[in-house]
Structures are given as C-alpha cells and as structure tokens.
Amino acid sequence: MDSLCDLTTNQLPSELVARNSGYSVDVYPRTATKDRCLRIVNKLCGNSLRFLRIGDQGHEYGNDYELLSSTGGFSVGTLSSDPYTCYPVLDEQGSRILGPRGTAYLLTRTFEIV
C-alpha cells in the first residue's frame, strides 16, 4: 500500500497527499492532518493543552505519520524510520506491545489507571 501511496502522491496536484490507513489509500489536502487539528484545538484553548498522541500507522506513508512524528507520539503499529519520533510502546522487558493492548498499557502507565 505504501508503494501505491507513493505512486498516487506523485500523480496528484501538490496540495494533495495519499496516505495508507492500513485498509485503504486516503487522498486528502496536504494541510488536513490530525496534528494540525490538535494545533487548532490547542490554540482555541489558549495553548495550554498537552496531548498524548497514539496511533497505529506511524510510518512515513501512514495516515498517523504527521501526528506521531513528534516527541509525544507513540505507535501501536508501524513506526517511522526516525528514531527520535513515533515511539513504540514497550513493556518493562522492552518488548513491543501492539494494537489495543499497547494503547491500554500506555494509558494505564501514563495516567495511573488501575
């Protein structure tokens, strides 16, 4: 699907981008990202919010890439090639935890939920 996203993006006008959702290729305006949405919400709330960013498509053609390519981004699925962003969720032994279990693990540890 990533190669299809690459091929599609290369054929689109520059203001559009193709991303891999894991199940489909999504085409949307390049500026319409989940990260941009969080920035708008934060601005409306007075720039005082902090976000824990969790997604499953953190690789470069994934539809969560822009959201997770920050120091607060965690992926319970695919990772980007940048070792300083889009962090995996790891247990105490250093093993990756994927999918809903990874999300629950991260939320439980972050917010000390029993």
C-alpha positions in Angstrom: 0.0 0.0 0.0 2.9 2.4 0.7 4.1 2.0 -2.9 0.6 2.8 -4.1 0.6 5.9 -1.9 3.9 7.0 -3.3 2.7 6.4 -6.9 -0.6 8.2 -6.2 1.0 11.1 -4.4 3.4 11.6 -7.4 0.5 11.9 -9.7 -1.6 14.3 -7.6 -1.5 18.1 -7.5 1.0 19.3 -4.9 -1.8 20.3 -2.5 -3.0 16.7 -2.1 -1.3 13.7 -0.5 -2.1 10.0 -0.4 -1.7 8.1 3.0 -2.0 4.5 4.0 -4.8 3.8 6.6 -3.9 0.2 6.8 -7.1 -0.7 4.9 -7.2 1.9 2.1 -5.4 4.7 0.4 -6.7 8.0 1.6 -6.3 11.1 -0.5 -6.8 14.5 1.2 -5.4 18.0 1.3 -1.8 18.1 2.5 -2.7 20.5 5.2 -5.6 18.4 6.6 -3.6 16.4 9.2 -4.5 15.1 12.7 -1.6 17.1 14.0 -3.0 20.3 12.5 -6.3 19.6 14.1 -4.6 19.3 17.6 -2.8 22.6 17.0 -6.1 24.3 16.2 -7.8 22.9 19.3 -4.8 23.9 21.4 -4.9 27.5 20.0 -8.7 27.7 20.8 -8.0 26.6 24.3 -5.2 29.1 24.9 -2.2 26.9 24.0 -2.3 25.2 27.4 -3.1 21.7 26.4 -0.7 18.8 26.1 -1.5 15.7 24.0 -0.6 12.1 24.3 -0.5 11.0 20.7 -1.3 7.4 19.9 -1.8 5.8 16.5 -1.2 2.7 14.5 0.1 4.0 11.2 3.3 5.8 12.1 5.4 5.0 9.1 6.1 7.7 6.5 3.1 6.9 4.3 0.8 6.1 7.3 -2.2 8.3 8.0 -0.9 8.9 11.5 2.6 9.9 10.5 2.3 13.7 11.0 0.5 13.2 14.3 3.1 10.8 15.6 6.3 12.4 14.3 6.8 14.4 17.5 8.3 13.7 20.9 4.8 12.8 22.2 3.9 10.3 19.5 3.5 6.6 20.2 2.7 3.9 17.7 0.9 0.7 18.5 1.5 -0.4 14.9 4.0 0.7 12.3 6.9 3.0 13.1 8.7 5.8 11.1 12.3 5.4 10.3 13.2 8.4 12.5 14.4 7.0 15.9 13.6 10.3 17.7 9.8 10.3 16.9 6.9 7.9 16.7 8.0 5.8 19.6 7.0 2.2 20.1 5.1 1.1 23.2 7.3 -1.1 25.3 6.7 -3.2 28.4 9.1 -3.5 31.3 11.2 -6.1 29.4 11.5 -4.0 26.3 9.1 -6.0 24.2 6.7 -4.1 21.9 3.0 -4.1 22.7 0.8 -3.6 19.6 -2.8 -2.7 18.9 -5.4 -2.1 21.6 -3.2 -3.8 24.3 -0.5 -1.2 23.6 -2.9 1.6 23.9 -4.3 0.3 27.2 -0.8 -0.3 28.5 0.3 3.3 27.6 -2.8 4.9 29.0 -2.6 2.9 32.2 1.0 3.8 32.9 0.6 7.4 31.8 -2.5 8.2 33.9 -2.0 5.6 36.6 -5.3 3.9 35.9 -6.0 0.8 37.9 
